[in-house]
Amino acid sequence: MKSKVNEIQVRYKEKLKSSFSIDCSQDACNILYDNWDKDTIGLHESFKILLLNNSNKVKGVYELSTGGITGTLVDIRILFAIVLKSVSTAIILAHNHPSSKLIPSEADKQITRKIKEAATFLDIKVLDHIIIVPNGAYYSFADSGIL
């Protein structure tokens, strides 16, 4: 008798060819903010990843998690499943602070270090981690020299 197991398929389908290129943190913030739900940005935290190709052209934005008022869960395994499935070579991390505070918490810094460390094993560049607040202002880890 043969053992039956599930067949695994991996598929990535690009619907749009992106012409958006990321040259600085402001470029990334503009794309992220344009793709954030303005009705909930001041209500609860969400964590997103901006997926990029080798030329820093945007492949897409993926919402990894939605949480509460003061935090959201970031599952690194799911994050890298999305990055690998989309054949991205670089990422920009992003989350919002409903409180409008543009200061990263210690938890923000820890998850950034953890993701960056994991990314090095996969040869994926973590270019920035951006905190966005409801009025569109942002904080860049890369610009602040803590990435």
Secondary structure, 3 states (H helix, E strand, C coil): CCCCCCCCCCCCCCCCCCCCECCCHHHHHHHHHHCCCCCCCCCCCEEEEEEECCCCEEEEEEEEEECCCCCCCCCHHHHHHHHHHCCCCEEEEEEECCCCCCCCCHHHHHHHHHHHHHHHHCCCEEEEEEEECCCCCEEECCCCCCC
